[in-house]
Amino acid sequence: MKVSLIIATYNWPQALELAILSAFKQSRLPDEIIIADDGSTDDTRLEINKLAEKSKILIIHLWQEDNGFQKTSILNKAFAKSTGDYIIQIDGDIILHHHFIKDHLGLAKKNAFIQGGRVLLGPEISSKILSNKNINISIFDGDIKRKKDGIRFLALSNFIAAGYRNRHPKYFARGANMSFWREDLLLTNGYNEDFSGWGHEDSELTIRLMNAGKQKLQLKFGGIAYHIYHKEEASKKHDQQNKELLENTVKSGIIFTPKGLNQYLDA
């Protein structure tokens, strides 16, 4: 099975470097890495080029003009560009556990998609990690929240995957740690680009996948991802509008979004 790792980023090359370095250290390497860049400056491009020169894995840098928070469109472009049968999506402020990709693939099955969790690194340890470029993280270090999400116990992970909070609205999705079959993204047409700015676009995609009969599997005690601390910077001025779009998808049961990845398939 060919695997595409998609990393969404915007103007934080120091964190993106660690995310990519952790991808290089995977026990099961991705077959390609696609950087979904929502308008970063040249610093990010230069960092990606530097890492690509020493990478054994194909790295593709997809960039779009900075027009505000347009994460849905750059991720759809990445989905369209991908060649993997299976797609794993993370954010550019995520450091991956050594077995992250292996764990996603171990749980993956047809007609299902996966939502993973995050270990939250505090400001002190995040500063040290960024300074030292250290991707070997222990949950026993201080200044870490959600330490239970850093425990790897695959027998328990497989046992609870299908039943863990999978329909409750509060636990819809976080795009920082998700994976899908590419054919399922084509079926639903990926992200709904009517979502403008921050908020709920990943949850809406999750609901359409479930409307299409795809099972949501919650990856706990595996697929460990460490989130580098940063202040919340994204504007939430479109939050209410995006919530209404989400609620419409919940109520209507729609599967396919008209404004999605299909517009990029022939690009």
C-alpha positions as CSV (number, residue, x, y, z in Angstrom):
1,M,0.0,0.0,0.0
2,K,1.4,3.4,-1.0
3,V,1.1,6.1,1.7
4,S,1.1,9.8,1.3
5,L,1.9,12.0,4.4
6,I,0.4,15.5,4.0
7,I,1.7,18.2,6.3
8,A,-0.3,21.5,6.5
9,T,1.8,24.5,7.3
10,Y,1.9,28.3,7.5
11,N,4.9,30.5,8.4
12,W,6.6,28.3,11.0
13,P,9.6,26.7,9.3
14,Q,11.3,25.8,12.7
15,A,8.3,23.6,13.7
16,L,7.9,22.2,10.2
17,E,11.5,21.1,10.2
18,L,10.9,19.0,13.2
19,A,7.7,17.5,11.7
20,I,9.6,16.5,8.6
21,L,12.6,15.1,10.6
22,S,10.2,13.0,12.6
23,A,8.7,11.7,9.3
24,F,12.2,10.7,8.2
25,K,12.6,8.6,11.4
26,Q,9.4,6.5,11.0
27,S,9.6,2.7,11.3
28,R,7.4,2.6,8.3
29,L,8.3,5.5,6.0
30,P,5.8,7.3,3.9
31,D,6.1,6.9,0.2
32,E,5.8,10.7,-0.4
33,I,5.5,13.8,1.8
34,I,3.4,16.6,0.5
35,I,3.7,20.0,2.2
36,A,0.4,21.9,2.0
37,D,1.6,25.5,2.4
38,D,-1.1,28.1,2.9
39,G,1.0,31.1,1.8
40,S,4.2,31.0,3.8
41,T,7.1,33.3,3.0
42,D,10.4,32.2,1.4
43,D,11.8,31.0,4.8
44,T,9.6,28.0,4.6
45,R,10.4,27.2,1.0
46,L,14.1,27.4,1.8
47,E,13.7,25.0,4.8
48,I,11.8,22.5,2.7
49,N,14.4,22.6,-0.1
50,K,17.2,22.0,2.4
51,L,15.4,19.0,3.8
52,A,14.4,17.7,0.4
53,E,18.1,17.6,-0.7
54,K,18.9,15.0,1.9
55,S,15.6,13.1,1.9
56,K,15.2,9.6,0.5
57,I,11.5,10.3,0.3
58,L,9.9,12.4,-2.4
59,I,8.9,15.8,-0.9
60,I,6.4,17.9,-2.8
61,H,5.9,21.5,-1.8
62,L,2.5,22.9,-2.7
63,W,2.1,26.6,-2.1
64,Q,-0.7,29.0,-2.6
65,E,-0.9,32.8,-2.2
66,D,-1.6,34.1,1.3
67,N,-5.2,35.1,1.2
68,G,-6.1,34.6,4.8
69,F,-6.8,31.2,6.4
70,Q,-7.5,29.0,3.4
71,K,-6.5,25.6,4.8
72,T,-9.4,23.8,3.0
73,S,-8.2,24.7,-0.4
74,I,-4.5,23.9,0.1
75,L,-5.4,20.5,1.6
76,N,-7.7,19.7,-1.3
77,K,-4.8,20.6,-3.7
78,A,-2.6,18.2,-1.7
79,F,-5.2,15.4,-1.8
80,A,-5.5,15.9,-5.6
81,K,-1.7,15.8,-6.0
82,S,-1.3,12.7,-3.8
83,T,-0.5,9.3,-5.3
84,G,-1.0,7.2,-2.2
85,D,-3.7,4.7,-1.7
86,Y,-3.8,5.9,1.9
87,I,-3.4,9.5,3.1
88,I,-2.2,10.5,6.6
89,Q,-2.8,14.2,7.4
90,I,-1.0,16.2,10.1
91,D,-0.2,19.8,10.9
92,G,3.2,21.4,10.6
93,D,3.5,21.8,14.4
94,I,3.3,18.1,15.1
95,I,6.2,15.8,16.0
96,L,5.5,12.2,15.2
97,H,6.3,9.2,17.4
98,H,8.7,6.7,15.8
99,H,5.8,4.3,15.0
100,F,3.1,6.9,14.1
101,I,2.6,5.8,10.5
102,K,2.9,2.1,11.4
103,D,0.1,2.5,14.0
104,H,-2.2,4.3,11.5
105,L,-1.7,1.5,9.0
106,G,-2.2,-1.1,11.6
107,L,-5.6,0.2,12.4
108,A,-6.6,1.1,8.9
109,K,-9.3,-0.9,7.2
110,K,-11.6,-0.4,4.2
111,N,-14.7,1.8,4.6
112,A,-13.2,3.4,7.7
113,F,-11.1,6.5,8.5
114,I,-9.0,7.3,11.6
115,Q,-8.9,10.2,14.1
116,G,-5.8,10.3,16.4
117,G,-5.0,12.4,19.4
118,R,-2.3,14.9,20.5
119,V,0.1,15.2,23.4
120,L,0.2,18.9,24.3
121,L,3.8,20.2,24.8
122,G,4.0,23.2,27.1
123,P,5.9,26.4,26.3
124,E,9.0,25.5,28.2
125,I,9.6,22.1,26.6
126,S,8.5,23.4,23.2
127,S,11.2,26.1,23.4
128,K,13.8,23.6,24.3
129,I,12.8,21.2,21.5
130,L,12.8,24.0,18.9
131,S,16.2,25.2,20.1
132,N,17.8,21.7,20.3
133,K,15.9,20.2,17.3
134,N,15.2,17.3,19.5
135,I,12.4,14.9,18.2
136,N,12.9,12.3,21.0
137,I,10.2,13.2,23.5
138,S,9.3,11.4,26.7
139,I,5.9,12.0,28.4
140,F,7.8,11.9,31.7
141,D,9.3,15.2,30.9
142,G,7.7,18.2,32.6
143,D,5.4,20.8,31.0
144,I,3.3,18.3,29.1
145,K,-0.5,17.9,29.0
146,R,-2.6,15.0,27.9
147,K,0.2,12.6,28.8
148,K,-2.2,9.6,28.5
149,D,-2.2,10.3,24.7
150,G,1.5,9.5,24.8
151,I,1.1,6.0,26.0
152,R,1.5,3.3,23.3
153,F,-0.5,0.2,24.1
154,L,-1.8,-1.3,20.8
155,A,-3.8,-4.2,22.3
156,L,-6.0,-1.6,24.1
157,S,-5.9,0.7,21.1
158,N,-7.5,-1.9,18.8
159,F,-10.1,-2.9,21.4
160,I,-11.5,0.6,21.9
161,A,-11.0,2.0,18.3
162,A,-14.6,1.5,17.0
163,G,-16.5,2.7,20.1
164,Y,-14.7,5.7,21.5
165,R,-16.8,8.9,21.3
166,N,-17.4,8.4,17.6
167,R,-20.7,10.2,17.2
168,H,-20.7,12.9,19.8
169,P,-20.4,16.3,18.2
170,K,-17.7,17.4,20.6
171,Y,-15.4,14.7,19.3
172,F,-15.9,15.1,15.6
173,A,-12.4,15.6,14.3
174,R,-9.0,17.4,14.5
175,G,-7.1,17.5,11.2
176,A,-3.7,17.5,13.0
177,N,-3.9,13.7,13.2
178,M,-6.2,12.0,10.8
179,S,-6.0,9.4,8.0
180,F,-8.2,8.3,5.1
181,W,-8.4,6.1,2.0
182,R,-7.9,8.4,-1.0
183,E,-10.9,6.8,-2.7
184,D,-13.1,8.0,0.2
185,L,-11.8,11.5,-0.1
186,L,-12.7,11.4,-3.8
187,L,-16.2,10.1,-2.9
188,T,-16.9,13.0,-0.6
189,N,-14.8,15.5,-2.6
190,G,-12.5,16.4,0.3
191,Y,-12.8,19.5,2.3
192,N,-15.7,21.9,1.8
193,E,-14.1,25.2,0.6
194,D,-17.2,27.2,1.6
195,F,-15.5,27.1,5.0
196,S,-13.7,30.4,5.4
197,G,-11.1,31.0,8.1
198,W,-10.5,28.8,11.2
199,G,-12.9,26.2,12.5
200,H,-14.9,23.1,12.0
201,E,-13.8,22.2,8.5
202,D,-12.3,18.9,9.6
203,S,-15.4,18.0,11.6
204,E,-17.6,18.7,8.6
205,L,-15.5,16.3,6.4
206,T,-15.8,13.7,9.2
207,I,-19.6,13.9,9.1
208,R,-19.8,13.6,5.4
209,L,-17.5,10.5,5.5
210,M,-19.9,9.0,8.1
211,N,-22.9,10.0,6.0
212,A,-21.3,7.9,3.2
213,G,-21.2,4.9,5.5
214,K,-17.5,5.2,6.5
215,Q,-16.7,4.1,10.0
216,K,-14.8,6.5,12.3
217,L,-12.0,4.7,14.2
218,Q,-10.5,6.6,17.2
219,L,-6.7,5.8,17.5
220,K,-5.9,5.9,21.2
221,F,-2.7,4.5,22.7
222,G,-1.1,4.6,19.3
223,G,-0.4,7.0,16.5
224,I,1.2,9.3,19.0
225,A,1.6,12.9,18.0
226,Y,3.3,15.7,20.0
227,H,1.9,19.2,19.5
228,I,4.4,22.0,19.8
229,Y,3.1,24.9,21.9
230,H,2.1,28.2,20.3
231,K,-0.3,30.9,21.1
232,E,-3.6,30.8,19.2
233,E,-3.2,33.1,16.3
234,A,-5.9,32.1,13.8
235,S,-8.9,34.5,13.7
236,K,-12.2,33.0,14.8
237,K,-14.4,35.6,13.2
238,H,-15.9,33.1,10.9
239,D,-16.6,30.6,13.7
240,Q,-20.4,31.0,13.7
241,Q,-20.7,30.8,10.0
242,N,-18.6,27.7,9.9
243,K,-20.7,26.1,12.7
244,E,-23.8,26.7,10.6
245,L,-22.2,24.9,7.7
246,L,-21.4,22.0,9.9
247,E,-24.9,21.8,11.4
248,N,-26.3,21.8,7.9
249,T,-24.2,18.8,7.0
250,V,-25.3,17.0,10.2
251,K,-29.0,17.7,9.5
252,S,-29.0,17.1,5.7
253,G,-27.0,14.0,5.6
254,I,-25.0,15.1,2.5
255,I,-22.0,13.2,1.3
256,F,-20.5,15.2,-1.5
257,T,-19.5,18.9,-1.3
258,P,-19.6,20.7,-4.7
259,K,-16.7,23.0,-3.9
260,G,-14.0,20.5,-3.2
261,L,-10.9,18.7,-4.4
262,N,-12.3,17.7,-7.9
263,Q,-11.5,21.2,-9.2
264,Y,-7.7,20.4,-8.8
265,L,-7.6,16.8,-10.2
266,D,-6.6,17.9,-13.7
267,A,-4.3,20.7,-12.6
